[in-house]
């Protein structure tokens, strides 16, 4: 197992904005401008987060005309995101 790669990917996913981007991408492919709108964030900021996810191999760009859209590269990422949200998204009870 390549522990460096695994931890690098988990660190990328661990950022709140990038986690939200992946959640949105689970609904289907989306272009950068539309993603920026959904997140309520400026496009350059969103593009930086997308670059981190792309560099880790978690998402892939698809060019159409003059737009760049992204989708999740591996369906198992969806399982990981859903499981993490289910396990860690609940309030802890003491």
Secondary structure, 3 states (H helix, E strand, C coil): CCHHHHHHHHHHHHCHHHHHHHHHHCCCCEEHHHHHHHHCCCHHHHHHHHHHHHHCCCEEEEEECCEEEEEECCHHHHHHHHHHHHHHCCCCCC
